[in-house]
Amino acid sequence: KYLPMSGTHPRNPSLPDLQGELRHHLAVLAVVLNDIYGSHALRAVLGATDATSDDDAIAGIEVTRSRIGALLPEAFDYAFHGRLDDTIAGELDDSPSYFDILGDFLADVVSADLRGGMPTASGGLRRMVELARARHALDSGQALDARELAALAGMTARSVQNAFSLKGTQALHGHRVGGRFEVANVEARRWLHDRRAFV
């Protein structure tokens, strides 16, 4: 039921895994731009020269040329290790935040990805977005729901929901808000403190 917070678990990829996934998504975007505007748009976005073939331009995508890619190491450290860098700290309270922008980008390119028939990426970036949003809710004193607690504890949402019915110190105390359980920040911190996968 517990998922380790190491970079080796499939739900917690390494930074190079995430960079590779982002490269894949940027390639999808480049192909879509190429289909709509032609190869000059693709080359401009990728920073390729006219002598570079389209395939080589796509294969040579440098993820740090994009704002999403440039901030990926700091975002990774915050989401998976709880280390908050000043750059990401400033991005968290922006509207939209870095993680909102990345989440929207993923929704858009995954939709294009499915239409284009390209192999799909692993989902590690989406996991990072979910984990970072949950961590930010915890760090900023907000109440959390079962899905957010599951992300932080490295558990399934079902296991977290089961904790509502436990007795003693293992019990998770919350209240129903609409169709979901909400846990006060202090209670979430108490409960997470005892989870071995929480970082």
C-alpha positions in Angstrom: 0.0 0.0 0.0 2.9 2.3 0.5 4.9 3.7 -2.4 8.5 4.7 -1.8 9.5 8.3 -2.5 12.6 7.3 -4.4 13.2 8.1 -8.1 13.2 4.4 -8.9 9.6 3.7 -8.3 7.4 4.1 -11.4 5.1 6.6 -9.6 8.2 8.7 -8.7 10.4 9.1 -11.7 13.9 10.5 -11.8 14.6 14.0 -13.2 16.1 12.5 -16.4 12.8 10.5 -16.8 10.8 13.7 -16.5 13.1 15.5 -18.9 12.7 12.7 -21.4 8.9 12.8 -21.0 8.9 16.6 -21.5 11.0 16.1 -24.6 8.4 13.7 -25.9 5.6 16.2 -25.3 7.6 19.0 -26.9 8.1 16.8 -29.9 4.3 16.3 -30.1 3.9 20.1 -30.0 6.5 20.6 -32.6 4.8 18.1 -35.0 1.5 19.8 -34.5 3.1 23.2 -35.2 4.8 21.8 -38.2 1.4 20.4 -39.5 -0.3 23.7 -39.0 2.3 26.3 -39.9 5.1 24.4 -41.8 8.6 23.6 -40.9 9.7 27.2 -40.5 7.5 27.4 -37.3 9.0 24.1 -36.1 12.5 25.3 -36.6 11.8 28.6 -34.9 10.3 26.9 -31.8 13.1 24.4 -31.6 15.9 26.8 -32.5 17.0 24.7 -35.5 18.8 25.9 -38.5 17.6 25.5 -42.1 20.3 22.9 -42.6 18.8 20.7 -39.9 16.3 18.1 -41.0 12.9 18.0 -39.3 13.6 14.6 -37.7 17.0 15.8 -36.4 15.4 19.0 -35.1 12.7 17.0 -33.2 15.3 14.5 -31.9 17.5 17.3 -30.7 14.9 19.2 -28.6 16.6 20.9 -25.7 14.0 20.9 -22.9 15.7 23.8 -21.1 14.8 26.2 -24.0 11.2 26.2 -22.7 10.2 27.9 -19.5 8.6 24.6 -18.3 11.9 22.7 -18.9 14.2 25.4 -17.5 12.3 25.2 -14.1 11.9 21.4 -14.1 14.8 20.6 -11.8 13.5 23.0 -9.1 9.9 21.7 -9.6 11.1 18.1 -9.3 13.0 18.9 -6.0 9.9 20.6 -4.6 7.4 17.9 -5.6 9.4 14.8 -4.8 11.8 15.9 -2.1 10.0 18.9 -0.4 12.9 21.3 -1.1 11.6 24.7 -1.9 13.8 26.9 -4.1 13.2 30.6 -4.2 12.3 30.4 -8.0 9.6 27.8 -7.4 8.4 29.5 -4.3 7.6 32.6 -6.4 5.9 30.5 -9.0 3.6 28.7 -6.6 1.5 31.8 -5.8 1.4 33.1 -9.3 -1.9 32.8 -11.1 -1.6 30.6 -13.1 1.3 28.8 -11.2 4.1 26.9 -12.9 2.2 23.7 -12.0 -1.1 25.0 -13.5 0.7 25.9 -16.7 2.4 22.5 -16.8 -0.9 20.7 -16.1 -2.6 22.6 -18.9 0.2 22.0 -21.3 0.1 18.2 -20.5 -3.7 18.2 -21.1 -3.3 19.9 -24.4 -0.4 17.8 -25.8 -1.7 14.5 -24.5 -4.9 15.2 -26.5 -2.8 16.0 -29.6 -0.6 12.9 -28.8 -3.6 10.6 -28.8 -4.9 12.0 -32.1 -1.5 11.8 -33.7 -0.9 8.1 -32.8 2.5 8.8 -31.2 3.5 6.5 -28.3 2.3 8.0 -25.1 4.6 9.2 -22.3 4.8 7.7 -18.8 2.7 10.2 -16.8 5.5 11.2 -14.5 5.0 14.9 -15.2 1.3 14.6 -14.3 2.3 12.8 -11.0 4.8 15.6 -10.3 2.0 18.2 -10.8 -0.4 16.4 -8.5 2.2 15.9 -5.8 3.4 19.6 -6.0 -0.2 20.9 -5.8 -0.8 18.7 -2.7 2.5 19.7 -1.1 1.7 23.4 -1.7 -1.7 22.9 -0.1 0.0 21.4 2.9 2.7 24.0 3.1 0.3 26.9 2.8 -2.1 25.7 5.6 -5.0 24.5 3.4 -7.2 21.6 4.1 -6.4 18.5 2.0 -8.6 15.8 0.4 -7.9 12.0 0.2 -6.4 12.3 -3.2 -3.9 14.9 -2.1 -3.0 13.0 1.1 -2.5 9.8 -1.0 -0.1 11.7 -3.3 1.9 12.9 -0.3 1.8 9.6 1.6 2.7 7.5 -1.4 -0.5 5.5 -0.9 -3.6 4.9 -2.9 -6.6 7.1 -2.4 -8.6 4.0 -1.3 -6.0 3.4 1.5 -6.4 7.0 2.7 -10.2 6.7 2.6 -9.9 3.5 4.7 -7.9 5.5 7.3 -11.1 7.5 8.1 -12.6 4.4 9.6 -9.6 3.4 11.7 -9.4 3.9 15.5 -6.6 5.3 17.6 -3.5 7.2 16.3 -3.7 5.5 12.8 -7.2 7.1 12.3 -7.5 10.0 10.0 -10.1 12.6 11.1 -11.9 14.7 8.6 -15.3 16.0 7.6 -17.4 15.7 4.5 -17.5 18.7 2.2 -19.8 18.1 -0.7 -18.9 14.7 -2.1 -15.4 14.4 -0.6 -13.7 14.2 2.8 -11.6 17.2 3.8 -8.9 17.0 6.4 -7.7 20.0 8.3 -4.1 20.9 7.7 -3.0 20.2 11.3 -4.6 16.8 11.2 -3.1 16.1 7.8 0.4 16.9 9.1 -0.1 14.7 12.2 -1.3 11.8 10.1 1.4 12.2 7.4 4.2 12.4 10.0 3.6 8.7 10.7 3.7 7.7 7.0 7.1 6.3 6.1 6.9 7.4 2.4 6.2 11.0 3.3 9.1 13.4 2.6 
